[in-house]
């Protein structure tokens, strides 16, 4: 089973108001689309978000958004909450979904929302269908593929959300002291543990570190997308 890790960006004019809020407001730090449902009501979309930030500010903004029909906020811990939102689906999101409307393709939640209209997520499926996705995205959405390969991500906490080979590389790096301060081990030491070329070990580490940083910090790659 093949996968792509996609980073897409909506042009600002086509962003949902809550996407713009992530860029314009320091009160909302992070947002994940956990799941969604379009059954039985045409263009009415139900979404469940997990959010880090100011609940009162978010509630004011979601209540004022033109698309919102109704919503429910459930606090989790201080500064974190779920938002269950019933809203009218934006035309741009309909066209986004159409790019993935092939039998073999599955978008893997959660989708991580970032400032500047950026969304990070995995999609799995048959190679031929995956190749067509980028060509079929709306023109108002740009995309980058940061990872591609066999999908064997372990469900669970973000730190576990790596492929098996990436986890092996990180464990080997820990074992040889690659992450010690000052650093003791080298990428060559990691490669020796893995039984692979140094360049291959470096690639595994870079992908693992990049994924973990994206999950915990967010943002990034804005300059690359702007270019």
TORSEVEX-765638 format. One record per residue: residue number from 1; residue in three letters; x, y, z of N, C-alpha, C in turn. Coordinates in steps of 0.001 Angstrom, whole numbers, plus 500000, padded with zeros to 6 digits. Layout:
residues N
 koldo margu     nu     nv     nw    cau    cav    caw     cu     cv     cw
   NUM   ALA      X      Y      Z      X      Y      Z      X      Y      Z
...
end
This chain:
residues 227
 koldo margu     nu     nv     nw    cau    cav    caw     cu     cv     cw
     1   UNK 500840 498809 500000 500000 500000 500000 500878 501244 500000
     2   UNK 500761 502052 498979 501587 503241 498844 500918 504448 499513
     3   UNK 501738 505450 499819 501178 506665 500390 501965 507880 499927
     4   UNK 501303 509035 500032 501942 510333 499881 501685 511124 501154
     5   UNK 502702 511848 501617 502446 512864 502638 502373 514195 501908
     6   UNK 501194 514807 501931 500941 516028 501177 500942 517241 502102
     7   UNK 501487 518319 501605 501323 519634 502222 500694 520528 501169
     8   UNK 499443 520886 501401 498733 521741 500455 498557 523131 501061
     9   UNK 498326 524112 500181 498043 525455 500668 496955 526098 499825
    10   UNK 495914 526538 500520 494848 527300 499885 495301 528750 499728
    11   UNK 495051 529332 498558 495252 530773 498410 494322 531487 499396
    12   UNK 494767 532619 499918 494036 533267 501005 492577 533563 500649
    13   UNK 492330 533984 499430 490963 534330 499037 490013 533138 499125
    14   UNK 490565 531914 499118 489740 530715 499124 489809 529964 500454
    15   UNK 490451 530542 501442 490564 529903 502746 489270 530051 503544
    16   UNK 488978 529045 504335 487881 529126 505299 488233 530209 506323
    17   UNK 487246 530928 506854 487551 531949 507867 488380 531438 509041
    18   UNK 488193 530168 509413 488956 529639 510536 490395 529316 510131
    19   UNK 490646 529086 508843 492025 528975 508374 492724 530328 508462
    20   UNK 492027 531376 508083 492616 532714 508190 492896 533072 509640
    21   UNK 492034 532602 510536 492222 532893 511965 493558 532342 512458
    22   UNK 493957 531169 511978 495243 530586 512383 496416 531488 512002
    23   UNK 496280 532202 510900 497333 533102 510441 497293 534436 511171
    24   UNK 496091 534961 511373 495927 536343 511824 495851 536494 513339
    25   UNK 495659 535397 514057 495373 535483 515492 496313 534592 516290
    26   UNK 497007 535166 517261 497902 534388 518123 497138 533574 519162
    27   UNK 495837 533813 519305 495046 533114 520314 494789 531655 519952
    28   UNK 494876 531319 518658 494650 529947 518198 495983 529400 517692
    29   UNK 496512 528386 518372 497853 527877 518059 497849 526766 517027
    30   UNK 496997 525757 517218 497002 524589 516340 495586 524095 516129
    31   UNK 495356 523379 515029 494037 522847 514737 494181 521574 513906
    32   UNK 493444 520538 514280 493431 519277 513538 492004 518917 513161
    33   UNK 491772 518580 511896 490489 518044 511468 490510 516539 511744
    34   UNK 489740 516119 512741 489768 514722 513190 488951 513840 512260
    35   UNK 487758 514305 511882 486922 513549 510950 485825 514455 510415
    36   UNK 485090 513961 509400 484031 514754 508800 482971 513825 508229
    37   UNK 481783 514383 507961 480657 513588 507490 479781 514458 506587
    38   UNK 479448 513941 505414 478614 514670 504455 477305 513949 504152
    39   UNK 476941 512961 504924 475810 512110 504569 474474 512822 504736
    40   UNK 473602 512595 503763 472161 512877 503864 471755 514340 503759
    41   UNK 472690 515285 503741 472254 516675 503740 472881 517496 502615
    42   UNK 473198 516870 501506 473704 517623 500372 475011 518314 500665
    43   UNK 474986 519658 500703 476222 520407 500902 476451 520791 502349
    44   UNK 475738 520151 503290 475946 520413 504710 477017 519458 505234
    45   UNK 478047 520026 505808 479214 519271 506253 479295 519291 507775
    46   UNK 479505 518124 508355 479769 518031 509795 481255 517751 509991
    47   UNK 481892 518532 510835 483328 518363 511070 483610 518313 512569
    48   UNK 484657 517582 512927 485125 517530 514311 486580 517966 514325
    49   UNK 486873 519072 514992 488221 519612 515108 488718 519473 516541
    50   UNK 490015 519257 516667 490700 519352 517969 491604 520573 517891
    51   UNK 491490 521462 518874 492116 522773 518762 492886 523110 520035
    52   UNK 494051 523731 519844 494829 524306 520939 494727 525820 520815
    53   UNK 494197 526464 521849 494080 527913 521794 492991 528434 522698
    54   UNK 492608 529662 522461 491624 530365 523272 490219 529961 522815
    55   UNK 489514 529218 523677 488193 528699 523303 487198 529830 523051
    56   UNK 487208 530862 523880 486247 531953 523711 486465 532685 522389
    57   UNK 487725 532901 522027 488003 533562 520758 487534 532694 519593
    58   UNK 487827 531403 519660 487411 530501 518596 485892 530501 518468
    59   UNK 485201 530446 519601 483750 530371 519562 483146 531632 518948
    60   UNK 483713 532785 519254 483227 534019 518642 483375 533970 517126
    61   UNK 484527 533468 516675 484805 533450 515241 483961 532418 514503
    62   UNK 483798 531227 515084 483022 530196 514394 481553 530578 514358
    63   UNK 481070 531246 515386 479674 531690 515408 479414 532745 514335
    64   UNK 480436 533567 514052 480279 534659 513083 480526 534222 511642
    65   UNK 481110 533045 511435 481442 532594 510081 480167 532364 509270
    66   UNK 480168 532852 508036 478983 532769 507189 478537 531334 506957
    67   UNK 479478 530383 506907 479147 528996 506594 478498 528258 507761
    68   UNK 478680 528748 508990 478271 528008 510184 476752 527930 510311
    69   UNK 476237 526714 510523 474821 526501 510838 474658 526381 512352
    70   UNK 475437 525504 512967 475484 525427 514423 476779 524724 514825
    71   UNK 477070 524716 516118 478330 524143 516598 478201 523782 518070
    72   UNK 479142 522957 518523 479209 522588 519935 480680 522525 520327
    73   UNK 481030 523137 521442 482408 523166 521920 482523 522308 523178
    74   UNK 483501 521415 523200 483735 520560 524364 485154 520767 524874
    75   UNK 485329 521412 526042 486675 521585 526601 487305 520238 526946
    76   UNK 488609 520135 526757 489356 518931 527125 490253 519241 528318
    77   UNK 491254 520062 528107 492095 520585 529179 492150 522102 529003
    78   UNK 492811 522768 529905 492955 524210 529758 493685 524519 528450
    79   UNK 493043 525287 527587 493664 525660 526318 493493 524649 525209
    80   UNK 492731 523572 525427 492452 522601 524363 490970 522248 524387
    81   UNK 490405 521991 523208 488980 521691 523131 488657 521059 521783
    82   UNK 487486 520390 521742 486930 519894 520494 485860 520860 520014
    83   UNK 485769 521016 518697 484701 521798 518082 483977 520904 517083
    84   UNK 482697 520645 517343 481853 519883 516423 481008 520906 515681
    85   UNK 481213 521019 514374 480632 522120 513604 479772 521568 512467
    86   UNK 478599 522123 512334 477724 521834 511196 477687 523088 510342
    87   UNK 478119 522965 509078 478255 524146 508238 477972 523821 506776
    88   UNK 477767 524860 505989 477600 524703 504541 478979 524543 503906
    89   UNK 479113 523520 503095 480413 523212 502508 480795 524273 501476
    90   UNK 482025 524776 501574 482528 525745 500608 482806 525060 499273
    91   UNK 482624 525786 498190 482829 525244 496853 484252 524733 496661
    92   UNK 485241 525433 497207 486634 525025 497039 486893 523668 497691
    93   UNK 486204 523393 498825 486406 522105 499483 485732 520983 498693
    94   UNK 484612 521286 498039 483993 520278 497169 484971 519856 496075
    95   UNK 485630 520842 495474 486567 520535 494394 487823 519853 494921
    96   UNK 488226 520197 496156 489338 519498 496799 488988 518023 496975
    97   UNK 487814 517729 497481 487403 516339 497706 487340 515564 496403
    98   UNK 486949 516245 495333 486819 515562 494044 488152 515007 493558
    99   UNK 489262 515642 493941 490588 515162 493529 490916 513806 494138
   100   UNK 490228 513453 495227 490505 512190 495913 489385 511177 495705
   101   UNK 488472 511468 494775 487303 510615 494558 487635 509455 493637
   102   UNK 488561 508627 494051 488909 507403 493328 488797 506237 494300
   103   UNK 488342 505079 493818 488043 503972 494737 489194 503575 495651
   104   UNK 490429 503665 495170 491540 503156 495985 492050 504163 497006
   105   UNK 491663 505441 496891 492289 506480 497705 491583 506675 499043
   106   UNK 492388 506795 500089 491877 507058 501437 492700 508186 502045
   107   UNK 492032 509269 502425 492695 510345 503160 492742 509939 504632
   108   UNK 493930 509977 505226 494124 509481 506586 494032 510642 507574
   109   UNK 493005 510660 508431 492932 511713 509431 493896 511432 510586
   110   UNK 494228 512481 511376 493729 513847 511259 494489 514649 510204
   111   UNK 493836 515709 509715 494476 516669 508823 494947 517836 509681
   112   UNK 496230 518150 509621 496813 519189 510475 496741 520538 509762
   113   UNK 495992 521460 510337 495852 522805 509772 496924 523722 510341
   114   UNK 497568 524479 509450 498656 525386 509815 498294 526809 509399
   115   UNK 499046 527789 509866 498862 529148 509340 499129 529205 507833
   116   UNK 498697 530300 507222 498907 530574 505799 498172 529595 504893
   117   UNK 497062 529005 505389 496245 528130 504561 496828 526769 504296
   118   UNK 497807 526344 505106 498498 525070 504895 497778 523936 505624
   119   UNK 497690 522776 504960 497125 521569 505552 498069 520406 505247
   120   UNK 498446 519649 506294 499318 518476 506159 498512 517206 506411
   121   UNK 498705 516185 505552 498001 514928 505773 498602 513844 504879
   122   UNK 498242 512591 505189 498632 511439 504381 497453 510971 503549
   123   UNK 497744 510452 502361 496735 509774 501544 497341 508468 501049
   124   UNK 496595 507383 501160 497081 506066 500754 496239 505553 499598
   125   UNK 496827 504643 498817 496074 504063 497710 496977 503454 496661
   126   UNK 496387 503155 495504 497131 502580 494395 498031 503642 493758
   127   UNK 499259 503271 493354 500200 504257 492809 499628 505105 491674
   128   UNK 498897 504496 490746 498366 505248 489606 497386 506316 490062
   129   UNK 496551 505999 491054 495595 506978 491562 496297 508073 492346
   130   UNK 497332 507712 493094 498091 508718 493844 498753 509715 492900
   131   UNK 499248 509229 491785 499937 510105 490825 498991 511151 490241
   132   UNK 497706 510826 490153 496752 511747 489536 496296 512860 490479
   133   UNK 496494 512677 491780 495943 513615 492754 496434 515038 492519
   134   UNK 497736 515217 492363 498281 516562 492232 497741 517271 491006
   135   UNK 497538 516531 489918 497023 517136 488695 495562 517554 488824
   136   UNK 494827 516918 489737 493392 517155 489820 492990 518096 490952
   137   UNK 493945 518559 491736 493619 519552 492754 493204 520864 492089
   138   UNK 492314 521621 492702 491935 522924 492143 493150 523832 491970
   139   UNK 493089 524719 490996 494204 525629 490732 494493 526535 491919
   140   UNK 493486 526782 492754 493656 527671 493907 494376 526993 495072
   141   UNK 494718 525718 494899 495425 524961 495939 496761 524490 495370
   142   UNK 497866 524904 496005 499190 524397 495627 499546 523223 496522
   143   UNK 500468 522377 496072 500774 521155 496824 502240 520785 496714
   144   UNK 502750 520190 497771 504084 519593 497794 503983 518185 498359
   145   UNK 504752 517268 497806 504864 515911 498350 506163 515847 499129
   146   UNK 506071 515629 500441 507278 515580 501258 507732 514149 501531
   147   UNK 506820 513183 501377 507175 511786 501592 506378 510922 500625
   148   UNK 506955 509788 500249 506261 508808 499424 506864 507446 499729
   149   UNK 506049 506407 499748 506591 505075 500019 505510 504115 500454
   150   UNK 505923 503024 501101 504995 502048 501653 504439 502579 502976
   151   UNK 503131 502442 503166 502490 502999 504355 502464 501955 505463
   152   UNK 503260 502196 506499 503228 501305 507662 503308 502125 508946
   153   UNK 502665 503300 508932 502666 504178 510097 501910 503523 511245
   154   UNK 502458 503622 512443 501846 503050 513630 500823 504022 514212
   155   UNK 499554 503605 514351 498568 504506 514953 498951 504821 516394
   156   UNK 498516 505996 516849 498776 506355 518235 499245 507780 518364
   157   UNK 500116 508009 519343 500599 509351 519616 501424 509862 518443
   158   UNK 501512 511203 518281 502291 511752 517161 503717 511229 517094
   159   UNK 504341 511011 518243 505727 510537 518244 505850 509139 517645
   160   UNK 504737 508371 517630 504758 507029 517058 504395 507024 515589
   161   UNK 504045 508194 515062 503498 508268 513716 504597 508307 512659
   162   UNK 505435 507272 512686 506543 507130 511745 506450 505768 511082
   163   UNK 507076 505614 509926 507155 504295 509328 508079 503428 510181
   164   UNK 507990 502117 509996 508806 501217 510810 510296 501482 510603
   165   UNK 510698 501755 509369 512117 501999 509090 512577 503316 509713
   166   UNK 511700 504326 509698 512029 505588 510348 512189 505400 511859
   167   UNK 511309 504603 512462 511434 504334 513902 512742 503604 514199
   168   UNK 513113 502646 513353 514382 501933 513545 515553 502903 513484
   169   UNK 515508 503837 512543 516598 504805 512391 516706 505700 513616
   170   UNK 515560 506167 514126 515581 507038 515304 516090 506275 516527
   171   UNK 515642 505027 516675 516129 504220 517806 517639 504003 517705
   172   UNK 518119 503693 516501 519557 503496 516303 520321 504776 516618
   173   UNK 519770 505913 516203 520424 507194 516471 520513 507463 517962
   174   UNK 519458 507133 518690 519489 507277 520150 520554 506367 520757
   175   UNK 520601 505122 520266 521540 504141 520815 522995 504559 520630
   176   UNK 523312 505170 519483 524718 505513 519203 525098 506896 519722
   177   UNK 524130 507599 520317 524436 508919 520870 524312 510063 519893
   178   UNK 523591 509838 518793 523456 510871 517768 522727 512103 518300
   179   UNK 521828 511894 519261 521056 513008 519804 521593 513503 521149
   180   UNK 522755 513000 521549 523366 513503 522776 523908 514912 522548
   181   UNK 524068 515658 523632 524682 516994 523578 525871 517010 524540
   182   UNK 527102 517100 524013 527445 517145 522589 527210 515792 521903
   183   UNK 527069 515834 520601 526783 514626 519825 527951 513664 519896
   184   UNK 527628 512377 520076 528650 511329 520161 528673 510503 518868
   185   UNK 527517 509970 518490 527449 509123 517299 527247 509932 516027
   186   UNK 527438 509274 514901 527306 509920 513594 526255 509196 512770
   187   UNK 525917 509779 511624 524995 509118 510698 525594 507809 510203
   188   UNK 526908 507786 510056 527573 506547 509639 527359 505451 510679
   189   UNK 527366 505823 511962 527108 504842 513023 525669 504321 512941
   190   UNK 524748 505218 512633 523355 504799 512465 523239 503843 511289
   191   UNK 523904 504168 510187 523857 503318 508998 524408 501927 509298
   192   UNK 525460 501880 510100 526048 500578 510454 525049 499742 511238
   193   UNK 524326 500371 512183 523313 499668 512963 522184 499151 512071
   194   UNK 521825 499953 511076 520710 499579 510205 521125 498644 509082
   195   UNK 522434 498559 508820 522911 497742 507716 522585 498335 506365
   196   UNK 522729 499660 506255 522405 500328 505002 523450 501393 504703
   197   UNK 523329 502046 503566 524248 503118 503205 524030 504337 504089
   198   UNK 525088 505133 504254 524987 506344 505067 523925 507290 504517
   199   UNK 523873 507408 503200 522878 508295 502593 521454 507816 502888
   200   UNK 521260 506500 502925 519933 505951 503233 519553 506234 504677
   201   UNK 520510 506026 505595 520248 506318 507007 519920 507790 507205
   202   UNK 520673 508655 506522 520417 510088 506612 519014 510428 506120
   203   UNK 518583 509788 505052 517251 510023 504503 516165 509606 505486
   204   UNK 516341 508428 506115 515368 507968 507115 515279 508954 508279
   205   UNK 516419 509408 508770 516426 510346 509894 515787 511674 509523
   206   UNK 516104 512186 508344 515543 513473 507936 514028 513395 507807
   207   UNK 513524 512314 507242 512074 512170 507100 511409 512037 508465
   208   UNK 512011 511239 509360 511441 511072 510695 511439 512392 511451
   209   UNK 512565 513093 511423 512666 514362 512145 511713 515395 511552
   210   UNK 511615 515417 510219 510711 516368 509573 509266 516124 509966
   211   UNK 508867 514860 510006 507488 514542 510372 507209 514923 511823
   212   UNK 508135 514614 512723 507926 514947 514127 507868 516450 514340
   213   UNK 508738 517184 513660 508731 518639 513798 507429 519216 513268
   214   UNK 506950 518714 512110 505683 519210 511567 504534 518971 512521
   215   UNK 504540 517804 513176 503446 517459 514066 503453 518295 515340
   216   UNK 504639 518550 515889 504706 519229 517173 504819 520735 517066
   217   UNK 505398 521226 515976 505637 522664 515866 504683 523307 514881
   218   UNK 504481 522653 513731 503635 523241 512706 504373 524256 511892
   219   UNK 503620 524919 511001 504226 525945 510151 505239 525344 509219
   220   UNK 506403 525993 509069 507458 525492 508204 507051 525498 506749
   221   UNK 507998 525342 505881 507802 525211 504438 506988 526328 503813
   222   UNK 506674 527382 504591 505920 528501 504022 506742 529199 502953
   223   UNK 508016 529418 503256 508878 530072 502275 508973 529246 501009
   224   UNK 509077 527915 501176 509191 527049 500005 507928 527128 499160
   225   UNK 506756 527169 499815 505524 527276 499076 505396 528634 498407
   226   UNK 505866 529678 499096 505815 531003 498511 506692 531102 497269
   227   UNK 507782 530292 497269 508668 530306 496108 508039 529597 494945
end
